[in-house]
Amino acid sequence: MFMEDTLLQRLIGHFSKLVEKYTISNENAVCCDIKKIYKNELRKKGLMFVSGNVHFKGFTFKCVYIINGGPMGGRSELECRFAFDEAPEKLEYSFYDILNVIDQQDFKSYSFPYILSEKEMSAAFKYLCDGFDRYYEKICTLSLDKVKRRPLLSNLLNDINEYYGQNIFESKSKGTENVSLAFKISWFCNVVYSRFCSDAYLNYLEGDYKRAIKKYSRIKHLTLYEKRLLAFMKDNIGSACRAIDDELNSMKKARTVRKSRGEPLAIIIGTLLLLPAFGALYIALYFLFLHFAYFDALYVACPSPIIAVLPCLLSSFSLSYVFRRSIYKTFFRKKAQNLLSFDSIINGKWVNRFFLVLTDIIVVVSTLLIMFTVNCNLTFRENGFADKSDILSISGPLISYDEVEAVYHVNARINDFGNRVEGQSYVIVLKDGTGYDLFNYTSVDITREEILPILERENIEIKNIDVLPEKISVQS
């Protein structure tokens, strides 16, 4: 089992025990049950959240530990919700929805994302239960009185309809499927829950009302609670204070870990450590392809091993993500525990699998790229040279040395824009006016050392000119 799963299993186990202990200690609680919700309920795969349902007379107090809140939600988040037994709509209400009705002066935080340890879980759970105990009588009254509960439902429906810009519940009566309606409600809830993991809400928790107001003002379709919170901050901007103690501010702790840039630094370190290994692999492949494919050639003018740089970087970067946890332990010992815990709740097992598969793909593609690039060359043999400048060419036409008019040593060339580009080069010119600029295949020094002696043995003349005549068509 992956180490990251072990932390989540510990947190889930600890959460379940806390729910059971609280149920036993609360004389008003009837019973409790623990329910796990999966992305794939049939196969029990992709655990999304665990709900600790404490049942009371008339309603259920749900402590919810969110493992994965999806692309918008938080990770390892603890919050609570309420479901009333006699409510025909079967909707769940957040603590913030309840506060809209029972206490509009309470703006404390009742959600705790990015819990990294059992200690943080215990502190957050106690805080939620203390808040619930404080409002227990009022919540009981809501559960027994349909009239008092009516504003609760009305507020939630208004928030949902305002978010979608239409009355989605009227649409249902006109033929919209129940499944579609349930999805829309679920989507709305996820959006709202995600805002309690945002920088705007964190600014509010830290007492930075000015920044929080600025960020909340940009959000479209604020809920009733968020509108009240925004008004509260504007009214109290001169006496702003923290809404929660730093010890309970799990979001701030997570931001501190994220700002330490441990992950990107670990990836850079891993990439640098893996570069020599992948460099040795790709350069070895380069020379192996060159040797076995052209062992009988006099000389092969092809791109240098520098072509392996990009494959080395991509392969090292991809595989370094798999070894990031080992790098935390080796190079970041003082903050390794926080980095490992944060990594465990943010990255699941699929991350390692994804990057392992990605590395395999990169290695295969890079190997093929090197093979085709090595094959893109001019091959000099005893009876002539083969033009394999097309990267997909298998053999290429063999050009006899008798077809060569001369080799031109030029001082400059004219580019496509008609400008003179300084730089020496050797160009093999055929009798039909076709030219092969060896600058495209190898350096001038190597041309002098390796290729010119071959051509001189065939009595091919070397001519010195300033630039090539326009009548010569150089192969690209």
C-alpha positions in Angstrom: 0.0 0.0 0.0 1.2 3.5 -0.8 2.4 5.6 2.1 0.0 8.4 1.1 -3.0 6.0 1.5 -1.8 5.2 5.0 -2.3 8.7 6.2 -5.8 9.0 4.7 -6.7 5.6 6.2 -5.5 6.8 9.6 -7.5 10.1 9.3 -10.7 8.2 8.2 -10.3 5.7 11.1 -9.7 8.5 13.6 -12.7 10.5 12.2 -14.9 7.4 12.7 -13.9 7.0 16.3 -14.5 10.7 17.0 -18.1 10.4 15.6 -18.8 7.3 17.7 -17.3 8.9 20.9 -19.4 12.0 20.4 -22.6 10.0 19.9 -22.0 8.1 23.1 -21.2 11.3 25.1 -24.2 13.2 23.8 -27.3 12.2 25.8 -29.6 13.6 23.1 -28.1 11.5 20.3 -30.1 8.4 19.3 -27.5 6.6 17.2 -24.9 7.1 14.6 -23.7 5.4 11.4 -20.6 5.9 9.1 -21.3 6.0 5.4 -18.7 6.1 2.7 -19.5 7.7 -0.7 -17.6 6.5 -3.7 -17.2 7.9 -7.2 -18.0 4.4 -8.4 -20.5 3.0 -5.9 -20.8 -0.3 -7.7 -17.1 -1.1 -7.6 -16.4 0.9 -4.4 -13.7 2.8 -6.1 -12.7 6.5 -5.8 -13.6 7.3 -2.2 -15.0 10.9 -2.2 -16.1 11.5 1.4 -17.0 9.8 4.6 -20.2 11.0 6.4 -20.5 10.5 10.2 -24.3 10.7 10.7 -25.4 11.4 14.3 -29.1 11.0 14.5 -31.2 13.1 16.8 -35.0 13.3 17.2 -36.2 15.1 14.1 -32.9 15.7 12.3 -29.4 14.3 11.5 -26.2 16.1 12.3 -23.8 15.0 9.6 -20.0 15.4 10.1 -18.5 15.0 6.7 -14.9 14.3 6.0 -14.2 15.1 2.4 -11.3 13.1 0.9 -11.6 14.5 -2.6 -13.8 17.5 -3.3 -13.3 17.3 -7.1 -11.7 19.9 -9.3 -13.3 22.8 -7.3 -13.5 21.5 -3.8 -10.9 21.0 -1.1 -9.0 18.0 0.1 -9.1 16.3 3.5 -11.8 18.7 4.6 -14.0 18.5 7.6 -17.4 20.2 7.7 -20.9 19.5 8.9 -24.4 19.4 7.3 -28.0 19.0 8.5 -30.9 16.9 7.2 -34.4 17.2 8.7 -36.5 14.1 8.9 -39.8 15.6 8.0 -38.5 17.8 5.2 -40.1 16.5 1.9 -37.4 18.2 -0.2 -34.6 15.9 1.3 -32.0 18.7 1.0 -29.0 19.0 3.2 -28.1 22.3 4.8 -24.7 23.6 5.7 -24.0 25.2 9.0 -23.8 28.5 7.2 -27.4 28.0 5.8 -28.6 27.3 9.4 -26.9 30.4 10.7 -28.9 32.5 8.2 -32.0 31.7 10.2 -30.9 31.1 13.8 -28.0 33.6 14.3 -27.1 36.2 11.7 -24.3 37.6 13.9 -22.2 34.4 13.9 -19.5 34.5 11.2 -17.2 31.9 12.6 -15.7 29.3 10.3 -17.4 25.8 10.3 -15.3 24.2 7.6 -11.7 23.0 7.8 -9.9 22.0 4.6 -6.5 20.5 4.3 -6.4 18.6 7.6 -2.9 17.0 7.8 -2.9 15.0 11.1 -5.1 13.3 13.7 -4.4 16.2 16.0 -5.8 18.7 13.6 -8.8 16.4 12.9 -9.6 16.2 16.7 -9.4 20.0 17.2 -11.6 20.7 14.1 -14.1 18.0 15.1 -14.4 19.4 18.6 -14.9 22.9 17.3 -17.7 21.8 15.0 -19.4 19.8 17.8 -19.1 22.7 20.3 -20.8 24.9 17.7 -23.5 22.4 17.2 -24.1 22.0 20.9 -24.3 25.7 21.3 -27.2 25.9 18.8 -28.8 22.5 19.6 -32.0 23.9 21.0 -32.6 26.2 18.1 -31.9 23.5 15.6 -34.3 21.2 17.4 -37.0 23.9 17.1 -36.4 24.2 13.4 -36.7 20.4 13.0 -40.1 20.4 14.8 -41.6 23.6 13.3 -42.3 23.7 9.5 -43.1 27.3 9.6 -39.8 28.3 11.1 -38.0 26.0 8.7 -39.7 27.6 5.7 -37.1 30.5 5.4 -34.3 27.9 5.5 -35.6 26.2 2.4 -36.6 29.5 0.7 -33.1 30.9 1.2 -31.4 27.8 -0.2 -33.7 27.7 -3.2 -33.2 31.3 -3.9 -29.4 30.9 -3.8 -29.6 27.9 -6.2 -31.9 29.8 -8.7 -29.8 32.9 -8.5 -26.7 30.9 -9.4 -28.3 29.4 -12.5 -30.2 32.6 -13.4 -33.5 30.7 -13.6 -35.9 28.8 -11.5 -34.6 25.3 -12.1 -37.4 23.8 -9.9 -40.1 25.1 -12.2 -38.1 23.7 -15.2 -38.4 20.3 -13.5 -42.2 20.3 -13.6 -42.0 21.0 -17.3 -40.1 17.8 -18.1 -36.6 18.2 -16.8 -35.3 14.9 -15.5 -34.8 14.4 -11.8 -31.3 13.2 -12.4 -30.5 16.5 -14.1 -32.0 18.5 -11.2 -30.0 16.5 -8.7 -26.8 17.1 -10.6 -27.5 20.9 -10.7 -28.0 21.0 -7.0 -24.9 18.9 -6.4 -22.9 21.2 -8.7 -24.1 24.3 -6.9 -23.2 22.8 -3.5 -19.7 21.9 -4.7 -19.2 25.5 -6.0 -20.3 27.0 -2.7 -18.2 24.6 -0.6 -15.2 25.3 -2.7 -15.4 29.0 -1.8 -14.7 28.2 1.8 -11.3 26.9 0.6 -10.6 30.1 -1.4 -8.0 32.8 -0.9 -10.9 35.2 -0.3 -12.2 33.3 2.7 -8.7 32.8 4.0 -8.2 36.5 3.9 -11.3 36.9 6.0 -10.2 34.3 8.5 -6.9 36.1 8.9 -8.6 39.5 9.5 -7.5 41.0 6.2 -10.9 42.4 5.4 -9.7 44.8 2.7 -8.4 42.0 0.5 -11.3 39.7 1.3 -13.8 42.4 0.3 -12.0 43.0 -3.0 -12.0 39.3 -3.9 -15.5 38.6 -2.7 -16.7 41.6 -4.8 -15.5 39.8 -7.9 -17.5 36.7 -7.3 -20.7 36.3 -9.2 -23.8 34.9 -7.6 -22.9 35.1 -3.9 -25.1 33.1 -1.6 -27.1 34.8 1.1 -24.5 34.0 3.8 -21.7 35.4 1.6 -23.6 38.6 1.0 -24.1 38.9 4.8 -20.4 38.2 5.3 -19.4 40.8 2.7 -21.6 43.4 4.4 -20.2 42.4 7.8 -16.6 43.0 6.6 -17.5 46.3 5.1 -19.2 47.5 8.3 -16.3 46.3 10.5 -13.3 47.0 8.2 -11.9 49.4 10.9 -12.0 46.8 13.6 -11.1 43.7 11.6 -10.0 40.7 13.6 -9.2 37.0 13.0 -12.2 34.8 12.7 -10.4 31.7 14.0 -7.2 30.9 15.9 -4.1 30.0 14.0 -4.0 26.6 15.6 -7.4 25.8 14.0 -6.7 27.6 10.7 -5.8 24.5 8.7 -6.1 26.4 5.4 -3.4 28.8 6.5 -1.1 25.9 7.4 -1.7 24.3 4.0 -0.9 27.6 2.3 2.4 27.8 4.3 3.4 24.3 3.0 2.4 25.3 -0.6 4.4 28.5 -0.4 7.5 26.7 0.8 7.7 25.5 -2.9 8.8 22.1 -1.7 7.2 20.3 -4.7 8.7 22.3 -7.5 12.1 22.3 -5.8 11.9 18.5 -5.4 11.0 18.2 -9.1 14.0 20.4 -10.1 16.3 18.4 -7.8 14.9 15.1 -9.1 15.3 16.3 -12.7 18.9 17.2 -12.2 19.7 13.9 -10.5 18.1 11.9 -13.2 19.6 13.8 -16.1 22.9 11.9 -16.2 21.1 8.6 -16.2 18.8 9.5 -19.1 21.7 11.3 -20.8 23.7 8.1 -20.7 20.8 6.1 -22.0 19.9 8.3 -24.9 23.5 8.9 -26.0 24.2 5.2 -25.8 21.1 4.6 -28.0 22.3 7.2 -30.4 25.7 5.5 -31.0 24.2 2.0 -31.0 21.8 3.0 -33.8 24.7 4.7 -35.6 27.0 1.7 -35.3 24.7 -1.1 -36.2 22.9 0.7 -39.0 26.1 2.2 -40.7 29.0 -0.1 -39.6 30.2 -0.5 -43.2 30.0 3.3 -44.1 33.1 5.5 -44.5 31.4 8.3 -42.6 27.9 9.4 -41.6 27.1 13.1 -41.5 24.1 13.3 -39.2 22.9 15.5 -36.3 25.1 15.4 -33.2 24.0 13.7 -29.9 22.8 17.1 -28.7 19.4 16.0 -30.0 19.1 13.9 -26.8 18.9 17.0 -24.6 15.1 17.5 -24.9 14.3 13.8 -24.4 16.6 13.8 -21.3 14.8 16.8 -19.8 11.3 15.5 -20.5 12.1 12.0 -19.2 13.9 13.3 -16.1 11.1 15.8 -15.3 8.4 13.2 -15.6 10.1 10.5 -13.5 11.2 13.0 -10.9 7.6 13.4 -9.9 7.4 9.7 -9.0 10.4 10.1 -6.6 9.3 13.5 -5.1 8.4 11.9 -1.7 11.9 10.3 -1.4 13.4 13.7 -2.3 11.4 15.3 0.5 12.8 12.9 3.0 16.4 13.3 1.8 16.7 17.0 1.0 13.9 18.7 3.2 14.2 16.8 6.4 13.0 19.6 8.7 9.7 20.1 6.8 9.5 16.7 5.3 6.5 15.6 7.5 4.4 18.6 6.4 5.3 18.1 2.8 4.6 14.4 2.9 1.2 14.9 4.6 0.2 17.7 2.2 1.3 15.5 -0.8 -0.7 12.6 0.6 -4.0 14.5 0.6 -3.4 16.4 -2.7 -1.9 13.6 -4.9 -3.6 10.2 -5.0 -2.1 6.9 -6.2 -3.2 7.7 -9.8 -0.5 10.5 -9.9 2.4 8.1 -9.6 0.8 5.7 -12.1 0.1 8.6 -14.5 3.7 9.8 -14.4 5.1 6.3 -14.7 3.1 5.7 -17.8 4.0 9.2 -19.1 7.7 8.4 -18.6 7.3 5.1 -20.5 5.6 7.0 -23.4 8.3 9.7 -23.4 11.1 7.1 -23.5 9.5 5.2 -26.4 8.8 8.3 -28.4 12.3 9.7 -27.6 13.9 6.4 -28.7 12.0 6.5 -32.0 12.9 10.2 -32.4 16.6 9.5 -32.0 16.5 6.5 -34.3 14.8 8.6 -37.1 17.1 11.6 -36.5 20.2 9.4 -36.8 18.8 8.0 -40.0 18.4 11.6 -41.4 21.9 11.9 -42.8 24.3 11.8 -45.7 26.0 8.4 -45.7 29.4 8.3 -47.5 30.4 4.9 -48.9 33.1 3.6 -51.3 30.9 4.0 -54.4 29.1 7.3 -53.5 27.0 8.9 -50.9 23.3 8.3 -49.9 20.9 11.2 -49.5 18.8 10.4 -46.5 17.9 14.0 -45.6 14.2 13.1 -45.4 13.6 12.0 -41.8 11.3 9.2 -42.9 13.7 7.9 -45.6 14.7 4.3 -45.2 17.6 4.1 -47.7 17.6 7.2 -49.9 19.1 7.5 -53.4 22.7 6.6 -53.8 24.6 9.4 -55.6 27.8 8.3 -57.4 30.9 10.4 -56.9 31.0 10.7 -60.7 27.9 12.8 -60.5 29.7 15.4 -58.3 30.9 18.5 -60.2 32.9 20.0 -57.3 32.9 20.9 -53.6 32.5 24.7 -53.0 34.0 26.2 -49.9 31.9 29.3 -49.3 32.3 32.2 -46.9 28.7 33.2 -46.7 25.2 32.3 -47.9 22.1 34.2 -49.0 19.0 33.5 -46.9 15.4 33.4 -48.1 15.0 37.1 -47.4 17.9 37.9 -49.6 20.3 38.8 -46.8 23.9 37.8 -46.6 24.6 35.4 -43.7 28.3 35.1 -42.8 29.7 31.6 -42.1 32.0 29.2 -43.8 30.6 26.0 -45.2 31.3 23.2 -47.7 28.7 22.5 -50.4 28.7 19.4 -52.6 27.4 20.4 -56.0 26.2 17.9 -58.5 26.5 18.2 -62.3 22.7 18.8 -62.5 23.0 21.9 -60.2 21.8 20.2 -57.0 23.7 21.2 -53.9 24.2 19.6 -50.4 25.2 22.1 -47.8 27.3 20.1 -45.3 26.7 22.8 -42.7 23.2 21.3 -42.2 24.8 17.9 -41.2 28.1 18.6 -39.4 30.6 21.2 -38.5 33.2 22.8 -40.8 36.1 21.3 -38.9 34.6 17.7 -39.0 33.9 18.2 -42.7 37.6 19.0 -43.3 38.8 16.1 -41.2 36.4 13.3 -42.3 34.5 14.1 -45.5 37.0 16.1 -47.6 39.6 13.3 -47.6 37.0 10.9 -49.0 36.0 13.3 -51.7 39.6 14.1 -52.6 40.4 10.4 -53.0 37.8 10.5 -55.7 39.6 13.4 -57.4 36.7 15.8 -56.7 37.9 19.4 -56.9 37.6 21.8 -53.9 36.8 25.4 -55.0 36.9 28.5 -52.9 34.1 31.1 -53.6 32.4 33.9 -51.7 28.8 32.8 -52.1 27.0 30.1 -54.1 25.7 31.0 -57.5 21.9 31.4 -57.6 21.6 28.6 -60.2 22.6 26.0 -57.6 19.6 24.6 -55.7 20.6 23.5 -52.2 18.7 20.6 -50.7 16.9 21.6 -47.5 
